Amino acid sequence: MAARKRKRKPIRERKSTTARKPLKTTARHIELYSSAYRIAWKQISALRKREQPDIALRLHASIRSQLQKGETDPLLIATEAFKAVNEETQPGSPKAQKS
């Protein structure tokens, strides 16, 4: 005897198994991220970008963590990200000594 096929509910009636952010929230985060990244990226010299190729990843991580904390001002986010990148690369900083 063949197994019966279960009739699937239409897409609108299915419950989501994952919590999703509203599209407005996602769009706002993308806008904040790109604005903050652009501001911070302009502050980094071309020489430093060549010497430290991973600087973009560190900038990305800092901006992303601030967005997750709920920051909403792109200039403040960029400033904090730039400070974090500078602290990691300064010769006397605790983070630079661990590496």
Secondary structure, 3 states (H helix, E strand, C coil): CCCCCCCCCCHHHCCCCCCCCCHHHHHHHHHHHHHHHHHHHHCCCHHHHHHCCCHHHHHHHHHHHHHHHCCCCHHHHHHHHHHHHHHHHCCCCHHHHHC
